[in-house]
């Protein structure tokens, strides 16, 4: 049986290449070809933060309260917790 409902997470353009949930399940992050990592609240889909990297993104993860992104050029960035609050 197909799932129904769910919050639509809007804010990026282009293909999504990675999705990650925070350890507490309160946040979800996406990363993709538009060079953006977007973070939303899982309940209600409210945007929390957007981070931009120089190249398209291929990965995203939550680690120790940070958002970590990986770009197609081989670079990674760790984004400050204050920007996620």
Order of alpha helices (4+ residues) and beta strands (2+ residues): beta-beta-beta-beta-beta-beta-beta
